Amino acid sequence: MIIGLALAIGLPRYKCFFGVSDEGFLSYGAERILQGEMPNRDFHSIQPPLSFYSLAVTYKIFGISLETNRRLGLLIYAAISLAIYFLSRQLTRPIFAFSGTLPALILGMPFFYFAPYAVWQGVITTLIAALIMMRAATRRSLKAAFLAGVVNALVMLCRQDQGFYLLIAVLGYIAALKLAKRTGAPKAAAGKLLGCWAAGIAVIILPLGIYWLVSGAMVPMIKQLIIFPFTTYTKTSGLSKIWHSQDVPLVQIIRAALFYLPILLAAITLIWLLVKIIRRRYYEEDSKVVFILFLSIVFYLQVLTRSDLEHILIVLPPFFVLGGWWLGMLSEGLSKALGWISSGTGEITVPARVSATVFVLLAAGAGSGWFMSHTKNIWMKPKCEPMRKVQLDRAGLYVQNWYADYLETVVGVIQGNAKQDRSILCLPYTPMLYFLSARRNPTKWNFIWPGDQSHEDHLALIRQAKSDPPAVVTVSSRPDLAPDIEYYAPVIVNYILSQYRLERTVANTKIYFPRKKTVIFDEQ
């Protein structure tokens, strides 16, 4: 049923629309790998390398195109929903695990047009690692704990922050197991589980670390994946858009509630656990809830970096597991209450259980229906019928007519004036043009963002461009950026104007060709 619903939602939409920035960054990064380059060493990235390699492998199998991107994205989308269900099944009955999974089919990748971004690759590997670790503790399986560590390492290689959050959650889970009371079966060997899990991480990270060190990628990785997020990213890319929208007041409130309801759910769960501990009724089975609670709380930290709709949707999967468990808990409590009413003994009868289940599901369904009736246009992107297919070899997706015309025109000009053995330069953040035109970037930067690069970085980009002169330069204005590139990268703009002439303007994109007679460029 989950796969069927995922296909019913995804198939009509997974080929719809694409942007020239983030998906282009992922796509062209994967292509650079196919050309023999290494992430972080040969091109700058704030994402770890695995997300590029996974897409590069997909390209090798299915061909280089945006349609291939979306097939991978559709697979990840269905896998996330299944992983949430199986993880929820460790805590509650099938009907409530299924109910907790349903929101993930809507509040997730459909909002991102099913693009297989690194963050979603990190989400699915996080859920798989959590499921394996939970099964390892339940079955006392050291092999499963080792496998969970291996998958935890893969999370780190997809998204370093999510891998760190999962690491914290697993450590909390191990501590919770150690403190829990036994329920009859031998207590899980928390120390051995921890050791095997750590060994699983080490067996992946240590060899790769040695390889990166020898190949010269280690220092750039530390700078780009660890130092840069703490020193620069939060200043240049941090957002606080909880209340910023053009919706009617009620929809604004509903959107904003998404940021606070997870905190409320986590707080209620924490109170429930504290009561269990105070009453000395905290058992090993409850440690599973502690694990999901830890994971939910630390995952929520991603919202503190960027408080926009994209990031709240990213943090929700662990909360869906917690929500499914709470539905089961409410049903169980209501069943006991009905048992007391009917028999005075509190014994849960079949009619009481069925009645409680139906009531809880109907109440949850009514609340979800009300929520969707006011916000479905936000989460559920339109189908592809009103759009047309982009007539480019590497596209295969559908966009609005004007956008298709724009892309076909710009890419046509690039391909007509830059032979395949020549480079092009697309600024400030349009790496999709490299990908669609099948032309290379002569620099290490696939993007120029206000504040992300220093003056020295801009000069380095110019030197790299000089050593492999671009046949075409494009400069696009970004309405979401203020100020334009002329203000935050003037030295690059001066270099372009001194060596290139404006040939054509297509929508927001200026296209430059080399001057017959160049002007001496002064780096100062």
Secondary structure, 3 states (H helix, E strand, C coil): CHHHHHHHHHCCCCCECCCCCHHHHHHHHHHHHHCCCCECCCECCCCCCHHHHHHHHHHHHHCCCHHHHHHHHHHHHHHHHHHHHHHHHCCCCHHHHHHHHHHHHCCCHHHHCCCCCHHHHHHHHHHHHHHHHHHHHHHCCHHHHHHHHHHHHHHHHHCHHHHHHHHHHHHHHHHHHHHCECCCCCCCCHHHHHHHHHHHHHHHHHHHHHHHHHHCCHHHHHHHHHHHHHHHHHHHCCEECCCCCCCCHHHHHHHHHHHHHHHHHHHHHHHHHHHHHHCCCCECCHHHHHHHHHHHHHHCHHHHHEECHHHHHHHCHHHHHHHHHHHHHHHHHHHHHHHHHHHCCCCCCHHHHHHHHHHHHHHHHHHHHHHHHHHHHHHCCCCCCCCEECCCCCCCCEECHHHHHHHHHHHHHHHHHCCCCCEEEEECCCCHHHHHHCCECCCCCCCCCCCCCCHHHHHHHHHHHHHCCCCEEEEECCCCCCCCHHHHCHHHHHHHHHHEEEEEEECCEEEEEECCCCCCCCCC
